Amino acid sequence: MQTNKLFIFILSLSLAQNLTYLNGHATTPPNPVGEITAEDKLHTALTSSTPTIVMGYMSNCPHCNTLKPTYEKLALQHRSIDFVKVNGPQHKMHTHVAQLTNGDKRIPGYPSIAFVNNGVITDVLIGGNKEKLEAMIVDFEKNLTSGVKRIEKDLKSDWKKVKSYL
């Protein structure tokens, strides 16, 4: 009896990790990439204080549609970053990026991916190169981590100074 309970428990854990079951039908986990549906939400994402990556796409663009599954997979792998997507031409992503960067960064076409850190667009990738996108996301996340470590080091140093006065 004890062996049966253990077997059922292990089986249920295994199933829960791999698939979600609803009414006997397996479903995939929810999409980790949010869809921006209004221009003001795009502006909010492009000026976010949270690390954010914004993918601009056109619904009839074959390169965009090919890149979307990779983008969604990368969103699952890099949970410390917010991933969103937006119909770029419809919500004028090119205009927002140009205005927010004083023309330093431009979006001439889609797909285009904007990297946002502390309210600043730090980089823009144009085109559907999956390897380049993955490399840029890894670098983006690495820079976020090094920034956190630098802050932690500064805080420890400041705390030592405070303690010396106590």
QUISULZI-V713909 format. One record per backbone hydrogen bond with DSSP energy under -1.0 kcal/mol. NH is the residue of the N-H (numbers start at 0). CO is the residue of the C=O. If there is no record, write none. Layout:
# QUISULZI-V713909
NH & CO
NH & CO
This chain:
# QUISULZI-V713909
4 & 0
5 & 1
6 & 2
7 & 3
8 & 4
9 & 5
10 & 6
11 & 7
12 & 8
13 & 9
14 & 10
15 & 11
16 & 12
17 & 13
18 & 14
19 & 26
21 & 24
24 & 21
26 & 19
33 & 82
35 & 84
41 & 37
42 & 38
43 & 39
44 & 40
45 & 41
47 & 44
51 & 115
52 & 81
53 & 113
54 & 83
55 & 111
56 & 85
60 & 57
64 & 60
65 & 61
66 & 62
67 & 63
70 & 66
71 & 67
72 & 68
73 & 69
74 & 70
75 & 71
76 & 72
77 & 73
80 & 77
81 & 50
83 & 52
84 & 33
85 & 54
87 & 56
87 & 85
90 & 86
92 & 87
95 & 91
96 & 92
97 & 93
98 & 94
99 & 95
100 & 96
101 & 98
102 & 97
103 & 100
111 & 55
112 & 124
113 & 53
114 & 122
115 & 51
116 & 119
118 & 47
119 & 116
121 & 114
122 & 114
124 & 112
126 & 110
132 & 128
133 & 129
134 & 130
135 & 131
136 & 132
137 & 133
138 & 134
139 & 135
140 & 136
141 & 137
142 & 138
143 & 139
144 & 140
145 & 141
146 & 142
147 & 143
148 & 144
149 & 145
150 & 146
151 & 147
152 & 148
153 & 149
154 & 150
155 & 151
156 & 152
157 & 153
158 & 154
159 & 155
160 & 156
161 & 157
162 & 158
163 & 159
